[in-house]
Amino acid sequence: MRLISEHKPGYALQREFQTDPGIYQLDLDRIWRAAALRGHTCQVKQPGDYFVFDVDTDSIILIRGDDERIHALHNTCRHRA
């Protein structure tokens, strides 16, 4: 809260916004993991087309299914979890 109250509009964010592990975790939890599906539908034109991207340590798979809809899956491996 201190960093936000000290921030001057029109100026760059203070260094802690980029380096503080707690702020990084909040950013991941509240922004990236909540709504970070990145890409374009043209990357998955046909059923079976997919691409993978990472959000921190999470791997996300976007795939166009046989139903023509785009699905997002959290890439996990049960036997290594």
Phi, psi and omega in degrees: 000324180301315182298321180293317181292333179273349183292134178262119179306138180091354179248159178297155176293151179294156184308322183301331178297335181261340188242343184284122181300325179293318178293321178301315180295318177299318178300314178298311185291317187270337183244297189292315181283340181278326187207031189263047175276112185247136177144183181231149180300335179293345178281345179227065185290318187249152174307133182096342176292143181207164167212159184237141172217159182250141170239101186059243181263002180265134177256127182246134178248128171252128183221143173268122183276174177298340178276006180073000179269155177266131182242145176248133180232141175274117185286105178234160180231105186303315186287350176248357182284000000 
